[in-house]
Amino acid sequence: MIKIENKRRKLLVKLGLVLVILCIYLFVPAVKKNVNQMVFYLSMLNLDAIKEYILSFGILAPIISFLLMLLQSVAAPLPAFLITFANAALFGWVYGAILSWASAMAGATLCFYIAKFLGRDVVEKLTSKYALDSVDEFFEKYGKHTILIARLLPFMSFDLVSYAAGLTSMNFMSFFIATGIGQLPATIVYSYVGDMLTGSAKIMMMGILTLFALSILIFMIKKIYNEKNNSSIDVKLKEE
C-alpha cells in the first residue's frame, strides 16, 4: 500500500513538473519566442546563420550559445557540431572548446535526469521510439562501453545515448565521468577544425576524422569482443 502511494506521489510530481514547463513555454511570450527562434536556427543547418544569431546578443553571446547547446540536447537529434563550430569561430578554438564541452556536459546531464525522473514515455515523445530502441540495443551489446563508443560515431546522436543511459541502472557519476572523457577529444578536435579550416578543406578534414573515429571504434569493438569471449571461456573452464 505504501509503495503504491509513493508511486502515485512520484507520478503526480512528474506530471506537475511537465505541466509547469509547458505552461512557461505556452504562456510566457518571451520564452516561447526565444525557444522557437533557437529551434529555427538550429534546424536551418546553416553555420553562418547560427553564428550571426549568437553574435546578435552581444556580451550575452556565450550564454546564448550555452542555451542553444542545452536546447539541442533536449530536442535530439538537432545537430550539436554546428554549435561547436560556431563557438570555435566566434570565441577562438580554446575558449570555444571549453564553452562547447561545458555546455554539452550540462546538456547530457539534463537528458540523463529527464529520463531518470520522467521515464521512458516522455523520452520517446522527445525523441522517437525507434531511435531509442536502437540505442537500447547498443547498451545491451556493449554495456558500460556504449557511452565512449557513441562519442566516436559522428552519425549517432549522443543526446539519445544520454537519455538511454538515464533509463538504465547506471549511476550518474559513472555516466558523468564516461561522458566527460568521451566528449573531450571530439570537442577539442572539432573546435580546432572549426577555427582553422573553411570550405572544402573543412569537409575533407571531417572525412578524415570520421575514418579515424571508425578505426578506433573497430579497435574498441574487437577489444570488447575479446574480453567477453575470454570471460565466457573462463566460465566454461570453471564449470568443467
N, C-alpha and C positions, 0 to 999 in steps of 0.2 A: 504493500500500500504506500509506504514511504517513497519507494523507488518510482512508482507511478506518479506520485505528487511532484517529485523532483523533476521528472521528465516533462511534466506539464509546465512547470515554472520555467525550465530552460527553453521550452518551445515558445512560451509567451514572451520571454526576454528577446529571443531571436526575432520573432515577428515584430515586436516593438521596435527593435533596432532598425530592421529593414524599413519599417513604416516611417521612422524618423528621417532616415536618409532620403527616402522617396519624397517626403513632404518638403525637405530642404531644397531638393532639386526642382520640384514642381512649383513651389510657392515662393521661392526667393529668386526673383528675376535675374539678379547679378550672377548668382551661382549657375543657374540654368544657361544663361548666355555664354559665360566663360567655358563651361564644360562642353557645350555644343561647338564652340569655336575650336577648342583643343582637339576634339574628335574630328572635326572637319579638316584641320591642317594635317593631322596625322594620317587620315585616310587618303589625302591627296598624294602621298608618297613622293613629295617634292621637297628635296633638301633645302633649296633656296627659299621656298615659301616658309618652311619651319624656322629657318634662321631669321628671316625678316620678322616673323611673328614673335619670336623670343626677344629680339632686339627692340621691338616696339615698346617694351615695358621698361626700357632704360635700366636704372640701377636694380630693378626687381627682376631682371632677366634670369639670373641664376635660380631664383625661387620659382619662376615660371617653368624653367627647364626641369627643375626637380618635380614640380606638379605634373608636368607632361609625362615624365617617366612613370610616376605613380599611376596616372590615368591609363597609360598603355599597358601597364602591368595588370590592372584590374580588368580592362577591356581587351583581354587576349583575343585574337592574336595580332593586335596592331604592332607595327614594327618598332623595335627599340633601337636598332642600329642607326636609324636616321637621326635620332636624338643624340646618340653618341658621336656621330659625325658632326652634327651641328655644334655640340659643346666644344669639340676639338677646334673647329673653325673659328668659333666666337671667343673662346677663352684660352686658347693655346692647348696643346695636347696634354701637358702635365695637369693643369688645373681642370681641363675638360675631362680627363680620365678620372680624377678624384671626384668630380661632381657626378659623372656618369655612374661610377662604381657605387658611391654612397646612395644615390637615388635608386639605382637598380636593386641594391640590398634592401632599401626601405620598401620598394615595390614587392620584392619577393617575400618579405616578412608579412606584408599586408595580405598577399594572396594566401600564404600559409595559414594565417589566423582566420581569414574569411572562411576557408574550407574547414578548419578545425572547429570554428564556432557555429557557422551557419549550415554546414553539412553539404552533402553531395547534390541535393536538389537545386540549391542556389547556385552552386558551381556550374552545374550543367546548363543553367539559364544564362550564366555569364560567358560560358564558352560553348561547348556542344557535347552531347552525349558520346558521339562517335569519337571526337578528338580525345576526350577524357578516357574512354575505354582503351584507346591506342596507347596512351601514356601508362595506364594501369598495367598493360602487358609488359612495358619496359621495366616497371618496378618489380613485377613478378619474376622477370627473367634475370635482371641484373641487381636487384635489391639496393643496397646502400651505394653501389657504384652508379646508379641511374643519374643522380644529380651531376656528377662530374662528366659522365658521358654526354648528357644533354647539352652541356656548355660547348662541347666540341662539334655539335651538329648545327650549322647555320640555318638549316631549314626547319628545325624544331623550335616551337615556342617554349621558351624557358618558363614563361608565366604558367603555362599548363602544367609543367613539372612541379612548380611551386604549389599550385592548387592540389595536384595529386598527392604530393608529399604530406600536405595537411590532412588528407583523408586516410593516411596510414597511421601506424602506431609510432612512427618516427618522432623523437622528441625535438623540440625547437633548436636546442643547442647544436645537435648533430646536423640538423638541416642548415643552420646558420653558418657553421664552420665550413661545411662542404660547399655551400653556395658561395661563400666569400672566396674560397680557394679557386673554385671553378670559374667564378666571374672575373677574377682579376686579370689573368693572362689575355683573355679575349678583349676586355675593356681597354687595356694598355695598347694592344696591337691595333685595334680598330680606331682608337683615338689618334695614334701616331699616323696611321694611314690617312685618316680623315683630315689631319692637319697638314700633311706633307704632299699629298697627291691630289690630282684633279683629273677629270675626264677619263679617257681610255686607260691611262696609267693606273688609276684607282680601280677600274674594273678588272684589269689584268692582275693586280695585286690581290684583289678579293678572290679571284680564281685560284691563285697560288696558295692563299691562306686556307681556302676550302679544301684543297687537296692535302695540305699539311694536316688539317684537322681530321680528315678522313683517315689518313695514315696512322695518326695517334689513336683514333677510335678503333681501328682494326687491331692495333697492338694491345689495347686495353681489353677488347673482347676476347682475344686469344688468351690473355693472362687470366681473365675471369674464368674462361672455359677450362683452362689447365688447373686452376685452383679447385673448381667444382669436380673435375674429373679425378684429381688426386684424392680429394676428400671422400668421394664415393668408393675409390679403390681401398682406402684405409678402412672404411666401414665394412666392406666385404671381407677384408683380411681379419678384422676383429671378430666377425661373425663365424669365420672358419676356425 
